[in-house]
Structure formats: C-alpha cells, structure tokens
Amino acid sequence: MWPIITRLFLPFILLTFGFALFIVNAIIIVIIAPMFYINLVGYGFLVAAFVLTAVNTLLTAILTIDDDTSYYRVVLRDARKKRKKEVKDYPGVIVVEVDGLSYGMLREAIESGYMNNVKKLIESETHTLKPWITDLSSQTGASQAGILHGNNSDIVAFRWVEKENNNKIVECSSLKDIEVLEERISDGNGLLADNGASRSNLFSGDAKDIILTSSKFRNFKKLYNTAWFSLYSSPSYTARIALLGLYDLIKELRSQRKHKVEDIQPRIDRDFKYASIRVGTNVFLSEANTATLIGDVMVGDIDVAYSTYLGYDEIAYHSGVEDEDSYYALRLIDKHIKRLIEGSRYASREYQFVIQSDHGQSKGATFTQRYGKTFEEFVISLLPEDMSIYANLSSQEDHHTEIFNPFSRKKDEEEEEDECIESQVTVLASGNLALINLTQWDYRLTYEELMEQYPDLIPGILDNEYIGFIVVYSQEHGNLVLSKNGKYFLDSDKIEGEDPLKNYGKNAAEKIKRHCTFNHLPDILVNSFYEAEKDEVCAFEELIGSHGGIGGMQSEPFILYPSDWKVPDGDIVGAENIYSVLKENLQLLKNNGK
C-alpha cells in the first residue's frame, strides 16, 4: 500500500517537508487498530504513529548495523519500473559538493578518522585528490556560478550594491536575486544542461531535473519531482529524519552549553533559530540529497548530477572550522558518500563519483571581537556625523532560511531596499571581505574623489591593525591595492613600500586584477588582515569560521576525481576552470561510450 499512498500524497508531503506522512500513518493506524483490539484515546493515534515508526527505525539501525539493504530494495523496485529498455554504455557522474571544506581540513579529517570512506577512495588509487584555488570572492554564489555555469563574472561578493540600479542590494541568499543572477550568467550550456540533475544547489547548471535549487525554487512547478519518492519510499524514513534531527538539535544545545561553560574562544552567540537551521541543513537536506541521488542512480538515466551537502559549512560558521561539531558533520557526510557508492552497485550502468568543495573556511575571532566595535561603527567614526548609513553585516545563517520558508525575507528585502536608497553610505560584509559605497553618486568614486570628499576615510581604514588591504580605483594610476605600509599598482605591477599582498598567496594579484574587471565594484573593497602564523582572519560578520575574501584556507578547496580523468597537472585557479575540467571529462566519457 505504501508506494500507492506516497504517490497520491506526494505534493502535500513535499509542502510539509515529509511530516504529512505522520498524518497518513496515523490515519492508517486509526483504520486498522480496531482489528487488533487496540483502543486509541485522544491524540493517541498521533503518538502511536510516531512511536511505531521510531521503534522500527531504531531496531532497523541496531539489528542491521547501519545496513541500508532493505531501503535499497524498496527504491530499486520502483527504479526498475522507470528504467528505459536500452542501458547507456557510458558511465554517469555524481558530483558531491561538501560545502565549505578546505583541502587542509579534509586532510585533517581523514587523518583523524572522520572521513574513512573518502580515505578508502584515495588509498585504493581509484581517485586522485587535488587542491584548487578559488576566485577572490570565495563564497558559494561565485564558486557555484563558475562551477555550474562556467561564468561567475560580476558576482562581486556574497552581497553587493548596484549603484546604477537605484542602489539595489543583491544577495546570494535571496531566491529572487539568485533567479536573476542565473539569467545573467547562463548561456544554456551549464554543467547539467545535458541530461543532468541539480540537488540542493544555488544555481541549476541549466538542469531540467531539479530539487531544492535556489534559482528555481520560486517556480512551484519545479517543486514536484518523482525523484522525491526515493526519500519517502519507506513509512519509517520520515521518522528516521525526525529522530536524526532531534539528536542533532540536542547535540547543538549541548555544544552551546559546553562552549559557554568551558569558555571556548573565539565564540559567538548561537540561538534556537540557528539550531533549527543547523538541523535543516545537516540532517534534512543531506537525507534528501542522498535519497534522491540513490533513486537517480538506480534508475540510471541521469548522466550527471550535482548535489551540495551544507552541514559542515553551516556548523563551522558558528562552532569553528576545527570544532568537534564540525567534525561530526563531516562524519555524517562521509556516511552519505558511502551510501551513495553502495547504492550505485544496484544501478543498471556504471556511475563515477567526484567529491569536491566550492571553497574552504578560514578561522579567527571576528572584527567586532578584536576591535570592540562593529565594522559599521568603525566606518561611521571616519565620516561626517550627519551622514546616514545602511549596513548589512548579518551572519550567513540566512543563506538557507528561504529554502525552509520562501516568504520569510520578502518584507525584510522591501525594508532593506528603502533604507539603502535613502542612505548616503552602505557597508556590506561577505566574510572577511567588506564593501563600502558612497551611494550619493551613481558611479564608482575614484581614489582622488574619495580623498577629497572624505579625507579621513581611507587613511583611517588603513591605520586599523585588523585591515589587510583595500582596493580602489585611481584616476591617475588605475587599480590600486593599498595597505598601511605599501601600495601595489595593479596595472603596472609596480610596488611601493611593502607588498600589500605578500601574505595572501601567489595568485592574489591575479585574482584582484580579474575582480577589477567586474561591474558593481564598491568604491572601497576591504579585506581583513591575515595572520599566517596562526592561520587566522577576522570576519566582518559575526562568524568564527568565514569565507568570502582571501587569506588562509578559505581560498583552497579540493577536488577528488577518478584517477583516469584528464586533469591539468598544474594549479587549477578559479571556479570556471573546475567547470571546464568537469565538462570536458563528461564529454570524454560519453564519446568513449559511443
């Protein structure tokens, strides 16, 4: 009966993130309970539904020692009905993105025993591990645009101001903005354009088969997808997710207490809102990704799927990149990778796996914790007292809020637009990258104009010990990188005094040069200091694990790919080049099959 029930109620199930199944279970229990002389009183039918599925889930986990064979059997039975008669003679590819995991932290997690299944792939020599280098904006919006569409031009940061567009603020957490951004960057030849599937990504990669993808989320027609059946194929699966979520919630609340009692530093406040988002990203989205991908693999039609696992990134923001909570998230993701690989054994065709990240995270106390004032307050102190300012230094937990409530930010966005239009200066944060705009002008001000209009602003910023460098445009010299003790003339590669970029890696200058070709650059682009000995930056948001600019592990993600793939020997610099590597090898697999 269950497959029939699931298909009948699937749209309603999706709108309630699966919890409608408890109601369905309860109704069934009400119908059959009298047959077994069971008397249900009050809300007993709901309690019975939950307890029965919970006990079933726990017993299954204990007796089969985390064996998913029974689950695979149910999904496989459905998959065989959907399979086409002709089996494709070339491998498909599943790309698993571990959001926010740097190459260095991956190595640490492997050595510490948290990612043993990934370790097996490396030690078996079936896969090769390689670091790659992000663009200047080391955040998911820029990276996924480059990886999935081969184009991340003009994605300046996590959020930015478009002066010529009535000072509109664009954010990579806004479903509306992401939809517009995809229209800008897509040429129809995205990574997933040729029979691909997108699972829990910001951008679609031009896929037609879509689940929980931000750029298409406002299109409710895209919400319904029969691949969801794999998630709800068992009556106990929703209870499993609920129990895992409850355990994760308890683990977070215990962690909050531990951090306070032991006075772990650096530390930020973590409220219940964050705890619920943690459960959503670390449990629900991960389970949805894995279940639907297993269904995709067993059917065998999809040629390429790309799926983002968000748990580590979200937890590392708040607990720290090396905290036990973050390692716990990596252990869970490693188990999901194992399930995917084991599920592929039931497929009618071969599937190859790529495990990669879109950026890393860098650690360190925030600007506010170090300086005693917010970056907004610091900037205000350098400007005339009568100037009105709009600032958005909010933490990136809001990345995922709209996924769980698409209407949650509509009012905030409208208020934000009004405040920004009326303000004279905006200050926005993107990890350890900050953007300052003087919005009375509808163009980017030059260094000379800034010094004339606000003589204390640039010198004051550079004099702050927690600022690494700024980027401005000079009418006389072109693009400039300035620090307290040096100048880098980007157009001529001339340096006066100390090199402002000496601590930021060999590709720092090239990253900034490319960034300076983008539209919508702020009047002043600010990057925090980077202390190489401690490997620390300071975020302008209240996040102790951060990314968005350059400095430290945030700029060095990884790619773990099949060893027989064609991959350049040298450094892979920029997300667009990861797109090229993936796209080329997908085509080679298809051509070899023919």
N, C-alpha and C positions, 0 to 999 in steps of 0.2 A: 504493500500500500504506500510505503513512504515515497518512492520516486514519483508516484502519481500526485500525492499530496504536495510535494515540494514544487512540482511544475505548476500546479494550479495556483499556489500561493506565492510563487517566486517574486513577482513585482512587489507585493506587500512585504515580503520578507526582506527585500533589499532596502526598502524605505525605512525599516526599523532595525537595520544592521543585524538581522538574524533573530532578534529577540521575539518576533512574531511566532517563531517556532515553539516557544514555550506555550503560547496560547493554543496552537494547533495540538501540541502534545496533551495539554490539559483537557481539551475537548474530547480527544480520543479516550483519555482516561475516564472522563465522565460517562462516556458511552459504554465502555467495557467493564468498568468497576463493578456494577451490579451482577455481572455474570460470575464474578468471583466472590460475591457476598461481601464486597468492600463498601463501607458507608463513608462518604466524603461530606464533611461538615464545613460550612462557611467557605473560606478560601483554601480549604484542604486540597482541592483539585490542582491549584497552582503549586502548592508546596509539594504535592506528590509528583507532579511533572518535573519539578526541578530536582528533587531528591533522587528519583529513579534514574534520570539521565546522569546526574552527578555520580551516583554509585556505579553505574555502568561504566562511566568514563574512568573512574579511579581503579576499578577492578581490571578493566582492559589494560590500563597503563601498567599495573602491578604484575598481572599474570603473563603479559606478553613482553614485558621488559622493553617498553617503547617500540614494539614491533608494529608497523603500520600495515601489515599484510591484509587484515580484514578491511581496512579502509581502501587500500588499493583495489581489492576485489570488487567493491561496490562501484568505484569510479571506472574501473576497467569494463565492467558490464555495460555501463552507459556509453563509454567511449567506443566500444565495438559497434554499437548501433550507428554512431556518427561517422565512422571511418569510411573513406572512399575506397572503391574496389582496387584502384591502382595505387600501390605503395611507391612513394617517391624514392628514387635511387641515390639521393644525395642527402647528407646529414642536415638536420636543422640545428639551430643555435639558440641557446638560452643564455642571456646576459643577466647576471645577478649583480646589482649595484649595492654595495654596502656604504650607505651614505655617511660621509664624514670620516672614514677610516683612512688614516695616512699609511704610507708604506712602512714607516718606522713603528707605528703602533701595531700594524699587522704582524711584523716580525716579533715584536714583544709578546703579543697574544699567542702566537704559535709556540714560542719558546716556553711560555708559562703554562701551556696545556689547555688553553681556552678554545683553540680552533684546530682540533686534531684532524677533522675531516679535510680541511683545506691543506693541512700539513701533508696528509696522505697523497693529495694530488701533486704536490711539489716533489715529495720524496719518490713517488712512483715514476717520475720523469715524464708523465703524460702531459704535464703542464709546466709552463715557464713563468716565473714571477719577474716583473719588471716595474720599476717606478716610472712615473711620468710627471710632467711639470704643468701646473695649471697656468691660466692667464692671470693678469693682475687681479681681476675680480674672482677670488677663489671661493665662490659660493654656488649653490645648486642651480640658480637661474642661468648664470653664464655657462657653467660647465655642461648642464644638460642640453642647453640650446646648441652648444658646439658638438656634443656627442650625438645627439638625436637628429639634428638638422644640418650639421656641418656649417653652422653660421651662428656666431654669438656677437656679431657686430652691434655696437651701440647699447649693449647691456652693460651699463657703467658700474653698477653695484647691485646690492640687494634692493635698494630703493634710491630713486633719484628724482630731480626736478627737471621738467621740460619747460624752460622759460618761454619759448616761442609758442607753447601750447597753453597759454594762460596760467603758467606756473603749476601745471598739473604734476602731482607726485605719482610716480609709477612704482609699484611694489611687486616683487616676485612672490608675495604671499596672497595677492589679490587674484581671485578667479577671473574677474573681469579683465584685469591688466594682462594676465598670462595669456588669455584668449587673444587679445590684441597683439601681444608680442609674437605669438606663433604666426599670426597672419603676416607680420613684418618679416620674419626670418625664414619662413618656409618657401621652398621652391617646388614642393611636391615630390622631391626625391629624398625624403628623410630616410633614416636608417631602417625604419619599419614600414616603408611605403610598399615594398614588395612582399605581400602576404605576411605581415608582421602583427604582433600583439603588444600593446602597452599596458603595463600593470603598475599602478601607484606611482606614476611619474608626474613631473611638472608639465612636460611637453609630450606630444603624441608621437613624434617621429614620423608623422603622416600615416600612422596605422589606422586601419578601419576597425580592427578588433580592440576595444578599449574598455578598461575597468579602472575606476578611481584615478583618472588622469585629469589634472587640474585644468588644462587648456580646453577640455571638452566637458567639464563637469556641469556647466550651466545648461548644456544640451541634455535635457532629461531623456531624450530618445536614446542617448548613448549609455544611460544607466543600466538598462535592461540588456543582459548578455547571458546566453545559455551557459557560458563558462562558469557562472556563479553556482551552477548545480553541483560542481565538484566540492564547493565549500559546504553546501547544505545537503550533501548526499546521505548523511547519516543523522538520525534523530538525536544522537548524543554529541554531535560535533559542536553545536551551539553551546551546550553545557560545558564542553571542554574549553571553549574560548572564554566563557564566563568564569570558569574556575581559574584558568591561567591568568585572566585579567585581575581577579580578586587577589590571587597570590602576588601578582606584580604590584598591585596597589598597596598591599600590606608591606611588601618589601621596600617600596618607596617611602612609606610613612616611617618605617623602622630606620631607614637610611637618614631621613631628615633628623630624627631624634639623635642618632649616633653622631652625625656631623656637629650638632649643637653641643652634646654632652662632652665629646672629645675635642671640641673647638678646632675642628679640621679647617685649615686655611689653605688657599682662599676659599671662601664660602659665600653663597648668595642665598637669599630667601627663596624657598620653594613652597608654593601654596597648593591647595587642593585642585585648583584649575590646572596647574601644570601636571599634577599627579594623574588626572584623568586623561590629559593629552598623552602622557607617557604610556598609559595603558593602551590607548588607541593606536599609537604608532608601534610600540614594542610588541603588542600582542595581536590586536585585531587585524591591522594592515598586514603584518607578517603572515598570519594564518591565511588571510585572503589571498595574498600573493602566492604562497606555496600551494594551496589547494587548487587554485585556478590554473597555475602553471603545470601542475601534475595532470590536470584534465587536458590541457593543451597538448602535452607530450604524449599522453596515451592515445588521444585521437590521431595525432601525427600529421595534421595538415599544416599547422603553423610552421613557417620557415625560420622565423626569428622572433624571439620575444625578449623584451627588456623590462626588468622589474626592479624597483627601488625598495630596499629594506631600510627603514628610517630609524629604528630603535636606538642604535648606538649614537647617531648624530644628536638626537633629541636628549638623550641622557647625559652625554658628555658635555653638552652646553651647561648643564645645571650641577652635575656632580663632579665634573672634571674628567679629562681625557684618560687618566690612569686610575680612576676610582674603581672599586670593586663592582659598583653598579654598572659601569660601562663595560667591564669585562664580562659581567653576567649577560649583558645584551649581546655581546659578541659570541658567547657560548650558545645562546639561543639561535642566532643567525647561522652559526656553524651547523646546528642540528637541522635547520631548514635546508641548508645546502645538501646535507646527507639525504634528507627525504626526497629532494628533487632528483638527485642522482639515482637513488634506488627506484624511484618511480619511473625513471626513463627506461629501466630494464623491461618494463611491460609495454613499451612503445612498439609500434609496427615498423619504425625506421630508427636509424641512429640519431641521437642528439648529442651535440658537443656543448660544453659549458665554458663560459667566460665569467670569472669573478673579478670585479673591479670596483673602484671608488671614483667619485666625481671630484673630490678634494679631501684634504685632511682637516685636522683641527690643531690649533696652537693653544697652549695653556698660559695661565697667568692671571693675577689679580686684575680687576678692571681699572679703568682710568679714574673712576669715582673713588674706588677704594684706596688708590695710591695717592691721589691729589687732594681728596677731601671735598671736591666739588664735581658736579656733572660737567660734561664737556659743553653742554648748553650754557651753564652758568659761567664757565670759563670764557667762552666766546663773547657772551654779553658784557663781561667785565672789560673787554677790549674795544667796545663800540660805544658810541654816544648813548647817553642814558634814555633819550626819548625814542629810540628805535624799537619797533615791535618785532618780535621774533617768533617763528614757529619751529619747533624741534620735534623730531621723532627718533628717540633713542631706545625704543621698546625692544625687548628681547625677542628672539626669533622663534619662541614657542608658538607665536601666531602663524608660523608657516602652515600649520596643519589645522588650525581652528575651523577654517571654512570648509574643509573636507567633511567634518562631522556636523557642521551647521552652515550651509551655504548662505544663509541670510544674516549671519551673526555680525558681519562687518559693514553691511550696507549703510547704516546710519553713521557709523564711525567714519567711513570714507567720505560721505557728504559733508560732515562737520570738518574733516581734515582739509578738504578742498577749499571750503570757505575760509578757514583760518590761514591757509597757505597763501591764498590770493590776497588777503588783507595784510599779510605780514610784509616787512621790509627785508628780512633776512631769514633764511631757513638753514637749519642744521640737522643733517640726517646721518644715521650711523649704519654701517654694514660690517659688523665685527670690529676689527681694528682699523677699518677704513672709515673716514668721515668726509662728508661733503658739505661745503659752505657755499651758499648762494646769496648774493645781494639781489633780491627779486624786484627792486625798483627798475632795473634795467632788463630789457628783453633779449640781451645778448651776453656772452661771456666777457666779463670785465678783464682787462689786461693788468699785468703786474703794476705798470705805471699808474693806471687809473685807481687801482686799489690803494697804492701808497699815497696818492694824492687825496683821495676821499677819506680813507681810514688809516692814517699813518701809524696807529698803534697795533693794528690787527695782525699783519704778517710778522713783524718783529716780536710781538707778544707770543704768538703761536710757536715760533721757532725757539724762543727762550725757555719754553716749557720742557723740562727734562724727560717727560714721557712721550714727547713727539719725536718721531724718527726723521720724517721729511715731509715736505709739501710739494705739490706740483701746480704750477701756474703758467700762464702764457704771457710772454713779454713782447710788446710791440717791436722792441729793438733786437732782442736776442732769440725770439721764438720760444719753444717749450723749455721750461726751467724746472729742475729739481733742486730744492733749497733745503738746507739743514742749518743748524746753529753755526757750524764752523766750515761750511762749504757750499759750493754751487756746481751743478752739473748742467752744462749747456747741451741739451739732448740733440739739437740739430747739427752741432759740430763735434760732439763727443769731447768737448773741452771741459776740464775740471779745474776749479779754483779752490784752494784750500783742501780740506778733507773731502774725500768722495762720500757724498750722502748715502750712496747705495752699497757701501763696502760690506755691510753685514747681511745683505738681502739676497745673496746668491748671484751666480754668474749670468743669469738670464734677466735680472731685474731691469736693466736699462732697456732691453728689447721689449719687455712686457709693457713698460711705461710708454715707450715710443708708439707701440701699436695702439695702446689705450688713448693716446693723444689724437688719434685719427677719428675717434668716435664722436658722434653728435651727443649733445646733452652733458658734456663735461661740466663740472661745477666751476665756479670762479676759483675756489681753492680746494684741492684734493689733499686730504691729510691722512698720513699713515703713521701708526703708533711706532714707538721705539721697538727694537728687537734686541734682547739681551742674549747673545749666543751662548754664553757660559751656562746660563740656566735654561736656555731654550724657551724664553718667555716673551710674550707680547702683552699689551693691555687693550682689551676691547673697550669701545666707547659705549657699547650696550652693557647691561648687567649680566654678562655671561663669562664664566671662568674657563670654558672651552669655547673657542671662537674661530671664525674664518670669514674671509671677505676681502682682505688685502693681501700683503705679503709679509713674510717673516716667520720662519720656523716650519713646523710640519704641515701647516695648512696648505702649503704650495706643492706638496709631494704626495699625491695619491698613488695608486698602483693599478696594474692590470695583470691578471693571471689567465693566460691563454693557452690553448692546445699547442704543444711544442712543435708540431709540424706546420704551424701557421707561418705566413710570410709577414714578418715584423721587422722594421728597421733596427739595425744594430745600435745606432746612436741614441741620443736623448729624444724622447717624444715630448715636444713642447707645445702646449695648447690643446684644448678640448677638441678643436676642429680636426686635429691630426689623429685623435683617437677615433673619431668618426671615419676618417679615411682608412685607418687600419681595419676596423670592423667591416666597413662596406666592401673593401677590396677582398677580404677573405670570405665574406658571404658569397660574393660573385664567383670566386675561385672554386668554392665547394659546389656551387650549382653547375659551373662549367665542367668540372671533373665528373659530375654525375651524368652529364649528357655525353 
